[in-house]
Amino acid sequence: MDRRRDRNTGTPLPKSPAWKKPSALAALALASVGLAGCGGWMGPTNPAEASLACPKVSIVRDLSEVTTFRAGGRDLTDLESRAALADFAGNCEYASDGVTVNVNVYLVAERGPALRGDTAKYTYFVALAKPDDSLVSKAYFDTDVTFPAGQPRAGSREELAPKIPLPKDVNAKDWKVFLGFQLTPEQLAFNRSQMIKR
């Protein structure tokens, strides 16, 4: 069952190829990442659009990881789980009504001693920004990662397809797609404190 919901409306995500339930990835180590590279990033899918380019996709450094603790705890015995948006790959498609950015985002997670059950829940976002960095939209998504019995790590591949509304043949190369976890102020402060220690 696909449990992911759009945080703006609370409705379940459509069961379409662009938003299908992620599949488990085996034996992934938790990665500590900043802005992910785009080694798997390709240009437009149509050779006729070779002169056009895909928008820049980035995982926001401060929002690339999330650590959850049980209520009231902050030491290692209170750790429920950690997760990171580790990398991404994809391409883009130009059409008369805009540019669709097809992105596969790889999420890896590690369970902690305080996690109850085998599933950890996370919320991440996809934001679109114009070339001047002004935000056009920000969508929130919930996803679950289930840890197989006896396995401390698991992961998923999130398949996304945000669309940038542009007139036909307008180059989207200077537009931006930002990815990250939706964090509480406390989680953001924790991330920044960990970065100082590295």
N, C-alpha and C positions, 0 to 999 in steps of 0.2 A: 504494500500500500504506500502510495506517495504521500508523505505527511507534510511536505514543504508547503508553506503558505506565503502569499504576498503580504508583507507586513503593513502595506498601505491600506489594503481592503480586508484582510483576514480571510480571503477566499483561497481555496486550494489552487495550486498552480495547474494550468492546463496540461493534459497528458499528451503533449506534442513532442516531437523529436528535440525541439530547442530547450525543453524544460523537463526532460525525463529524469526519473530517480537515478542518482549516481550509483555506479557499480563499485563494489569494494575492491581496493587495491591491496595486494598481499605484501606483507613484510616491509612497510615503508618506515624509514627512520624519521623521527621528528626533526624538521629542519628549522634552523633559525635564519630568517631571511629578511632582507630589506626590500629594495626595489628589485623585483625578480627580473632576470634577463629574459630575452625573447628569442632564444635559439630555435624554438619550434615555431616562431611566428613567420607567416608567409604573407605575400601580397594579395591583391585581388584575385579571385578565382577565375575570372574571365580574362584570357590573354589580350582581348581587345582593350582592356582597361589598364594595360601595363604602365601607361603614363600617369595613372592615378595611384594613390598610396592609401594604406590602411591608417586609421587613427593610432595614436600612441596608447598602448595599454600598460598600466603600472599597478603593482601592488603597493599600497601606501605603507611606508616603513613602520610608522608607529602603530599601525592597525593590522599588521601582517600576522600577529599572533594573539591568542587569547588564552588566559589561564583562569580556571574556575576553582574556587574553594568552597567547602561547605560553610554554611552560615556561621559567622563568628570566628572562623579560623583563618590562619595565615601561614602556618608552618607546613612542612612537607607531609605530615600525617593528615592534614586537612585538604590536601590536593585532590580534587575530583578528576580533572583532566587538563591537558594542554593541547592546543591545536595550532597549526600554521598553514597559511596559504603559501604553498611551497614553490609553485611555478605555474606557468600557463603556456598555451600554444593555440594557434588558430589562424584564421584568415578573415577576409571581408568580401562582401558582395555588393556591388553597385546596382541600383535600380532607378527607375524614373522618379520614385518618391523618397529616395534616401539611400543610406548605406547601412547594411546589416553587418555587425561585427560578431563573428562566430568565435567564441572563446571557450576553451576547455581549461578550467582552473583545477589544480590538483591540491587537495586538502589532506593533510596528514595529522593524525591525532595520537596521543599517548594517554592511557588511563592512569589515574592516581589511586592511592589506597582508599580514599574516601568515596569513590564513585559507587553508587548503589545501582545494581543491575549491570547490564552490558552495553547500554546506549548513552552516548553523550550528545547533547543538543547545542547547536551553534546558530548564530545569526550573522550573516554577512551582507554586504551591500554592493551594488554596481551603480556608479555615478557617471554621468556624461557631462563634459565641460567643453565650452567653446574655446577657440584659440586664445581668447583673452583670459581664460581660466574661470569665467563666470559659469556657475553650475546651472545646467539645464534640467536635469532630473536625477533622482536618487531613489532606487528601488531596493527594498529589503527582502531577504529570503531566509527562511528557516531550513536547516538541514540536520539530519541525524547521522551519527557514525556509530555503528555497532561493532563491538570488539568480539571476535571469535573466542570461544572458550579457551582459556589458557594463553591467549595472545595479548601482550600489553600495548600493541600498536595496531592501528588500522587506518584506512583512508578512503577517500572518495574522489570521483571526478565530477565536478559540477559543469554542466553544459549550459552555456548562456548565449543569448543572441540579442543584445541590445541594438536598437535601431536609431540612427541619427537622421533626422528629417532634413534632407538637403535637396535642392533642385537637381535635375539631371545633369550629370557630368561635372558637378562641382567637387573639387578635390577635398577629401576629408582628412588629409594628412596632418593638419594642425589641430584637429579635434583630439580630445583625450577621454579615455575610459579608465576610471579609478576603481580598484577593487580593495576591499578590506573587511575586517570584522567590525560589527557594530558593538562598540564597547561601552561599559559604564565608565563614569569618571574614575572610579577606583581601579578598574582594569587598565585604563589608559595610563594612570599614574604608575601602576605596577610595571607595565611594559617599559616606560621611560626610565624607571629606576634600574631595571635589568640591563638596559642598553648602556647606562653610565658605567656599570660594573664590567662590561665586556671590553 
